[in-house]
Each structure stands twice: as C-alpha cells, then as structure tokens.
Amino acid sequence: MLIRYWPTELNIPFMKFNVIGVTLSVLMIVGSIFLLSTRGLNLGVDFAGGSVIELAETETVTVSEVRSRIEGGLTVNSATGTDGRRLVVVRFGELDESLLGPEFAALSEDEKVGRASSVSNTFVVNELKSEFGLTDQDILRNDSVGPKVSGELFWESLIALGVATIFMLLYIAFRYSWSYAVGGIAALLHDTIGTLGLFSLLQIEFDLTTVAALLTIIGYSMNDSVVVFDRMREVRRKYKQMPGAEVINLATNQTLSRTFLTAGAVFIAVVAILLFGGPVLSGMAVAMMWGIFIGTYSSIFFASAIVLALGTDIRKPGVPDDTPGFQGVV
C-alpha cells in the first residue's frame, strides 16, 4: 500500500517572500566576503604546504610535553576526533637547516627546495618516536605537502570550480534561456560563497576534500534548480497567461516533495560520513550538510526570484502534456 507522506496539493506563496529571501541572501554573501577578506580560510596542508601529524593524547603525550621536548618551533594544539578521542595535532613547515643534519646541508639549493618538506617531516616523526617511545601505529595521521605542490593544488582547485560553473552556465543557457542561466549561476555563486563564509567563520580546515564537497554542492544545487526550472517551463507552456510569480509558485510547490526527499536522503548519507568518516572527512561532511540547506534555499528563493525579475518566458518549447514523468508527489 502506497502511503502518501506529502499533500497532493500545496499552494505556498514563495514569491510573496522573495524580497525577504533575496535580502537574506545578499546579507549572507556580503558577510561571507567580509569574513574571507578579514579572517581568511584555515588552509589545510594540501594548500598551505608543510606537515600535519596527529597523535592520540595520553598521560605522557600532551600538548605541553610535545612543545617542550621537540625542537623546530612547531605549532602544537589539542583537538577532538570524531570518535571523541583527544588528539595532539602538530603542524609545521620547513624546519631550520641546522636541524636537518649534514646530509641535507650537503645538497644543492635546488635539491633542498624539493626535499625540505619531506626531510623536515622525517625529522619530527623520528624525534616523536624517540622522545615518547611511539611506533608507526601511534601516529594517527601524517600528511606532508611541499610548497610547490600545495600552490599547484590550490590553483587547480580554483580552475576546477571555475570550469564547472562555466559549463553549468552554458548548459542552462542552451537548455532554457539566458534569464534562467543567470538565476542558476547566481544560485551556484550564492551557495559557494556562503559555504566559504561558513568555513571562514568557524575556521574549519579547508583542504582538497572540502573542494570535492564544493563541487558536489555545485552539482546538487544545479540539479535542484534545473528540476524547478523544468517544471516552470511546463507550467508556462500550459498556462500562457499566468503571471510569472504564480508560475514559479506552482512549479516550486509541485516539486517540493522531490526537493525535500532528495535533501533528506543526502543528509542521512552525510551524517554517516560525519560520524564514521574520521577527522579527515569531517570538513567535507560539514560543507555538504550546510550545502544541502543553502542549496535548497537558493533554488526556492534566490534563483527563482532572479528568474522572476528577468522574466519567465522560455525560448524553447516545453515537452508535450502527455509525456510521462515525475509529478512531484509521493
């Protein structure tokens, strides 16, 4: 027996609140840009370069003990893992040459540039093992990235985000019309900037897994917007004299169940990543959880409001009325 969890008829006047929705979005974007320009992002080792080592905190392995017993001016802090365990997190860049031994000093300048990060990492790991009697199993995380590689990763990540956004713009402009393309890309920028602002506010580590989450958010947001846009095109074709605001309201109400069911399913999966993925995936999980919320919001209020302002007429004809497809009701 099919149980209907969602009303078959909804008439929520979303566009009645479009001014409020756009205002909130603009405030969030301005606030995010301000945070990014003042506080910046807490770049992970992937982008900032250097090394990150994580140890389980014990009676002997503590923040104060590591600071006092290991040379090199390391940045040592405590943290809590996703399993509730206390961690000692050691961060450092390239150490002073005097600590790295005669073999490193004998290298040429070009060789030193290429090997400084790895040699510094090896020195600190060996010191930790020697001072605290640790083994490889006691080192929970050990990531090291040179400055050249981290710079390349940063720019390649920006290129990936830019290319994804441009191709989304071209697809919507070809599939619908320029006004829909503007609304869709505005939603993408809205979601991306808002997520970056959250990371700046909370100073969550921003690394390659976070970039993967941003690309996922872009795809999720675009998919959500396209579903609404497609239904708007069908409604406009069927009710040619209907005002634009009513077209958007009707289309959004008809796809609302699909929007919330999809968001709920993705949210459950992301919660599992947050709980069981460990500290490496925690940033990605936070970004995706926020992205689900902000992506749904932007599809309903931000992108649709822009399309309403620019006009809802569609250049391409809609599908026939008798074409089977999803009707937005469960």
N, C-alpha and C positions, 0 to 999 in steps of 0.2 A: 504494500500500500504506500503510495507516494504522499508524504507529509509536506505540506506547504509551510515553510518557515517564514515566508515573506509575503506581505499583502500583494494581491494581484493588481491592485490599483493604488498608485501613490500620486499625490499632487502637491509635492513640496515646492514652494516658490523660491527656488535657489537664487534666481536672478534678482529677486527683491532685495537680497543682501549682497549684491555684487560689489557695491561701493565699500561696504564694510570689509568684505573679503579681500579686495584689492588693496585697501588701506593697510590691513594687517600684513599682507604680503610685502608691500613696499617698506613698511617699518622693519620687517624681518630682514629684507635684503640690505637696507641701509645699515642696520645694526650689525649684520654679518660682515659687511665690507669694512665697517669701523673696527670690529674686533680683529679682522685679518690684517688690517693696516697697522694696528697698535700692538696687539699681543702676538699675532702671527700664529703659525701652526707648530705643534710639537712634533717636529720631523723625526721619524724613526731612523734607524741605522741605514735603511735602504736608500734614503735620500740625503741624510746628513753626513753619512760616512762614519767610520770608526767602528767600535765594537760594543756589543751588549752581552753581558754574562749574567745569568740568573742562578742563584743558589738557594737551597732551602735554608731558612733561618733556624739555627739551633742554639744551644746554650753557648757554644764556642764561636759559631759563625754568626756574627752580628754586624750591624752597620758600623758601629764604633770600632770593633776589632779589625774589620777589613780596612777601614780608613787609616788606622794607626799602624798596621803591620805590612801593608802593601804600598810600595813606592810608586810614584808616577803622577801624583795629583789626580787620582781617579775621582769620578763623581759616583758616590755610593748612596743609595736610598733604599728604603723598605717599600714593599708593595704586597698586595694580597692577591693570590692566584684565584682563578675561578672556582677551585675546589676548597677555598677558604684557607689554604696554607699560606703562612707568612714567607715572603721571599726577600732575599737581599739582591738588589739589582745594581750591577757595576757597569758604568758607562765610561768610555774613554776614547780618545782619538789616537793620533800617533804620539808615542812617548818620546822623551828626550833621548837623543842618540847615545848618550853616556850610559843609559840603562840597557841597551840592546846588545852589548858585547862587541868584542873585537872583529868578529866575522862580519857583522853588519857595517862596522866602521870602515872595513876594507873595500866595501862595494863602491862602484861608481855612483855618481849623483843620479843618473837615470835609473839605475837598479834600486837605489834607495827609495826613490819615489814610488816605484812599483811594488816594493816589498815591505815598506814601513808598517802598513796596517797589519799585515799577517804576522810579521815578526813581533810587533807590539802585543798582539793578541796572544801569541805563544808565550811571551814573557810573563804576562799577567796570569795566564792559566797555570803555568808551571809554578809561579810564586804562590798562588792559592793552594795548589796541591801540596806544596812543600810546607807552608805555614800552618795549614789546617788539616793536613792528612787526608785530603779529598781524593776521590777516584773519578774517572770519567762519568760514572753513573750519578755522582753527586752534583755534577754540573748540568742543570736542567735545560739551559739554553746557552748557546754560544754562537752569536752571529757577528760576522766581520765583513765590512764592505769598504773598499778603498775610495778616496775622494773622487777619482776619475769615473769609476763605475757608478757611484751614487749620483753624480751630476748627469750622467747619461740616462740613468733610470728616471730621474726627475723630469727631464725634457721629453723622453719617450712617453712617459705617462701623460704629460700635458698634450702631446701630439695625439695620443690615443683618444683622449677625451674630446679634443677638437675635431678629429676626423669623424668620430661617432656622431657628434652634434651636427656637423655639416651634412652628412648623409641622411640623417633624420629629417633635416630641413628640406632637402631635395625630394625625399620620398613623399612628404606630406604636400609639398607644393605641386608635385606631379599628380598625386592621387586625389587631392581635393582642390584647394585654391590657395593663393598667397596669404589670405587672411587667416586660414587655418594653420598654415606653416608658421606664421608669426606667433599665433597663440600657442602652438605646440612647442616651439623653440623657447618662447618666454617661460613656459612651464618647466622645461629642462633646466634653463639657467636658474630659475627660481629654486628648484629642488637642489641643484648642485651647490649654489652659493649658500643656501640655508644649511645644508649638511656641513659644508666647510666652516660656517659660522659656529655651529654646534661644537665641532672639534676644537675650534679656537677658544670658545668659551670654557669648555671643560678640560682643555689641554690634554685630550686623548691622543695617544701616539698615532701619527699619520704615516702609514707605510704602504707597501705595494698591495697588501690585502685590502686596505681602505680604498685604493684606486679601483680594485676589482669590484668593491661594493658600490662605488660611484657609477661605474659602467653598468652595473646591474640596476641601480636606481634609475639611470637614464632610460634603459630598456623598459623597465617596469612602468615608469611614468608615461613614456611614449605609447606603450601598449594600452594603458588605461585611457589616455587621451584619444587614441585612434578609435577605440570602441565607442566612446561618446560621440566623436565626430561622425562616424559611420551612421550611427542612429540619427544624428541631426540631419544628415543628408537625406535619409529615408523619410523622416518626418517632413522636411521642407518640400520634398517632391510630392508627398501625399497631400499636404495642406499648404498650398502655394500662397494663400492669403493670410496665413497665421503670422502674427508678429514675431520678430526674432526672439524676444525674451521667452515667449511661450514655446517656441520650437526647442530652445535649449532646455527649458524646464521639463518638457515632455520627454525629450531624449534622455536627459540625466535620470529622471525617475524610472524610465523603462530599463535602464542599465544599472540601476543602483544595487540590485541584489547581486548581480555578477561582480560588481566592484567590491562589495563587502565580503563576499565569499572568497574571492581571489586574495584579497588582503588578509583575511583570516587564515587561509591555508598557508600563505607565505610567512605570516607572522609566527605560526606554530613551528615551522621549519627553522626560522631564525632564532627563536627561543632555544631550540635544541642546540644550535651552533653556539649560542652564548653560554649555555650551561655545561656543555660537554666538549667544546672545541678548544678549551685551554686559553691561556693568555695571548697566544699568537693570533687567534681568530676573534678575540673579544672586540677589537676596534671595528673589524668588518661587521660583526653582529650588531653593534650599536649603530653604525652607519645605516645598515639595512632596516633596522627597526624604525629609526627616525625617517628613513626614506619612504617606507610604506605609508606612514602617516602623512608626510608632507606631499608625497606623490598623489595620494588620493585627494587631498585637499586642493592641490593645484589643478587637478583635472576637473574638479567640480566648480571651483570658484574662480581661479585665476585664468586658466586658459580659455574657459568658456566666456568669461567677462571680456577678454580681449577680442575674441571672435565676434561677440555681440557688438562691440564698439566699431569693429571694422566691417561688419556685415556678414550675414549667414548664407548668402546666395552661393551656390555651388556651380562651378563651371561644367563639371562632368555630370552626366545623368545618373540617377540612382538605379539601384537594382529593381527588377520587376517586383510587384507586390506579392506575387505568389511564390517567390523564392524562399525555400525553407532555410531557417537559420535560428540563431539564438534569440529568444524573445525577452530575455531579461527577467524571467520569473522562475523560481524554483518550486 
